[in-house]
């Protein structure tokens, strides 16, 4: 059923690549106009490539190819001021806001420093707080807020691997907070008929896991593991026979939460995890 989001405007953070790019395209395919936001520069503690100007230009081109409008802006989710400016401009140009996808996230494992922990918390949870804060004044009955967590954040020991360092601890803590924040925020906004839900992916086929640092964590037995080497270990994480899910698998869940089909669905923490949590409820051993 096409056109499920006809006449709606969606904000997506982290829109230049990965899951955010996929969300922009999938929501536009169903009729939504898009406000796309991304930092469009590197964060020092993150080694793998974050979204670039060229990546954002590709997001814009793919959304426009669906026939929908898009307002793309450079903004850092860690800055409430930058986010407010981008959102306010997008709402003015597109005429409203109905869907909020607080998707931006990082997993810094470049260096073992307190800064990596701080950066992960500031982006992965602080960025969600900022996104909600600047969008809520624009929302009315029927609006949908969708947060991005992580199945790994539901596994107590998964992200405490010393090889991943403080950045992973920050990522895991932020994603753990998303679970309770989703339910609590949903209750606060329910009287306004604004819904809040979260998606919690397992390994997803993006740069966040497809990089040399993560390959070394999954294959510590090899000096310079390749993606093919890591895929063997990625497979072990899921109960179903796949190394990871694809960004569009998450986008399809986001689409459901954004649509009127989920008009009475709120406070849900939905795993798209190929069975990883039921396989490893306390996290992989070793």
N, C-alpha and C positions, 0 to 999 in steps of 0.2 A: 504494500500500500504506500504509494508515493505521496509526497506533499504533507507529511505529518507535522511539519513545522512551518507551514505557509503563514506568512505575515509576522513571524517572530524574529527577534534579534538575539544573537548569542555572543557572549564574551568568552574567549578562550585564551588562557595564559599559557606561555610556553608554546606558542603557535607556529614557530618557524620550522620545527622538525619533530620527528618522533610521534608520540601519541597526540600531541597538540595539533600538529599538521593534519593528522588523520581525522581528528574531531572536527576541525574546520571544514574539511572537504565533505565528511559524512553528513554533518548538519546542514550544510549548504545544499547537498543533493536532495534533502528533504524539505527545502524551501526557506531555510533561515538565512538572513543576512548576518554578517560576521564582524565582530570587533576583535581583531587579532593583536595580541600583545606579546612581546618577547624582549629579553634584555639585549640580544644581538651583539653580545661581546662575551669574552671569556671571564670566568671567575678564577682567580689565581690557584685555588686549591683543586680545581677540576681539570684533569688532564685531557679527557676525551672532548671532542669538538661540541660546543654548544651551538645554538642557532646563529646563523650569519645573515647578513643583508641578502645574500643570494638565496639562502633558504627561505627567507620570508617572501622574497619576490616570487619564488615558486609556489608558496602557499597562496599568495594573491592570485597568481595566474590560474591555479587549479580551481579556486573558488569561483573566480570570474567565468571560467569555462562552464560552470553549472548554470550560469545566468543570474547568479545572486551578487549582491553588493558586498564589498568588504572594506573596512577601514583598518589599516595596519599601522601600528605605532610602536616605537621603541620605548619600553618602560621596564624598570626593574621592580619585580614584585616585592622586594625588600623595602621599597620606598613608597609609603602611602601617598605622598604628594604626587609622585610620578604616575602612580596608578590612577589616582583621582583625575588627573589631567587627561589621561588617555581615555578613561571611561566616559568622562563628561563630554569630551569631544565626539567620541563615537556615538553616544546616545543622541547628541544634538544632530549629527549628520544622518543617522539612520532612523531616528524617530522613536526610540524607546529601547527597553531592555527587558527580556523575558527569561533568558537562560544564562546561567553563569557556570562556566567550567573552570574551576581552580585547579589547573593541571600542572603548572610549572613545578619542576622538581630536579634535584641534583643528587648524585651519590659520589662525593669527593673521596678518592682513595689515593690521590697523588702524593700526599705527604702525611706523616703521622704527627699532627700538631693540633693544638686546641682550636686554631683558626678553622680547620676542616670541620670540626664539630659545630662551631658557631655558624659557619656558612650553610651547612646542611640544615640546621634548625631554622635559621633566618629565612631560607628559601622555602623549605618543605613544610614548615608550619607557620612561620611568620608571614610568608607570602600568601597563605590561605587566609589568615586573619585579615590582612590588608585588603585582599580581594573582596572578601565578604563585607568589610566595613565600607568600602567606597561604592559598592554596587547596591547594597540594601536600600538606600534612599530612592533608587530608581525602580525598585521592584514593587509589584502589586499582586493581587490575588491571581493565582494560576501560574506564578513564576516558579522556576525550578533552579536550585543550586546543586551542582554536582561536584564533589570533591574527589581528588585522586589520592588514595592511600597506597597500600601495598600488602599483599598477602604475607610477605616476609615480616611486616610489622606486627603480625598476629602470632608469630613464632618466637617465643622468648629468647632462645639461644641462637637464632639464625644470624643476627647481625652483630654478635659479640666476638666474632672471629678476630683475633689479634692481627691477622694479616690484612684485614680491611681497615683497621685503624679508627681514630676518633670520628672521621667523617661518616663511617658506617653506623657508629653509635648514634650520632645525631640524626641520620636518616631514619634509623629504626625507631628512635624515640618520637620523632615527628610523626611518622606513620602510625605509631601506636596511639598518639594523641588524636589523630583523625577519627579513629573509631568512636571514642567517647564524644568528641566534639560534634560529630555528625548527629548523633542521637540527641544531644543536649540542645544544639542549635535548632534542630527540627522541631523540638517541643516549644521553643521560644517563638518560632515563626509560624507555627501551626494556626494560631488564631487569625493570622493574616492570609491564610490559605496559600502560603509560600512553602514549597516542599524542599527538603534537604536530604540528599542521599550521597553515598560514596561508592566508588568502584575501587576494588583492590586487586590489581593484576599480580600474577606470578611473573616469572621471567618473561619479558616482552622484547621482541626483536627490534631494539633501538640501540643507539650509541651508548646508553647507560650500561648495558651489559656487553655490548660488542666492542670491547676495547682491551688493550694489552693488560692493563692492571687487573681487570676482572678475570681474564683468561688465566693469569698467574694464581689468583686466589682459588679458582676451581681446579687448576692442575698444578699444584705446588711440586709435583714430582718431576716436572719438566722445566728446563731453564728458560726456554723461549716458546711457550705454547702458542699455537695458532688457533684460529676460530674452530677449525675442524677438530683439534685436540679438545677444546673446551666443550664442544657440542656433546661429546660423550658424557661429560659430567653434568651438563645442563639437563640432559634427559633424565638423570636420576632424580632430579628435584620434583618433577611432576609424576602423578600417578598414571596419567594417560601418556601414551607413547609419543611425546613431542618434547623438543628441547625448550620451546617457548611458545607463547601465543603471539599473534600479530597485532599491531596497533589497531587495525580495523575491528578486531574482536572486542577491544575495549570501547571503541567508538560506537559499536552497535548497542552496548549496554548504556552508554551515555545517551544515545538517541532515545532509547526507551524511557529513561528517567526524564528526559527533556520533553517528551511528547505527552499529549493529553491521555494517552493510554495508561499512564501512571499517575493520573490526577489525584488519586487518594493513596499514593505510595510515598511514604516519607519516613525518615529515620532508618533507612536500610543500609547496611554495610554488605555490599555484594561482591563476592569473590569471583573473579574470572581467572581461575588458577589451575585448570586441568587436574584438579584433585590434589594439589600440593599440600594443602593444610590437613586434609584427612590422612595423607600419607605421613606427614611430618608435623604432628600437632605441637610438638615442643621444639621443632627445628631439626635439621639434619645433624646426625651425630658425627663427631670427629672433625 
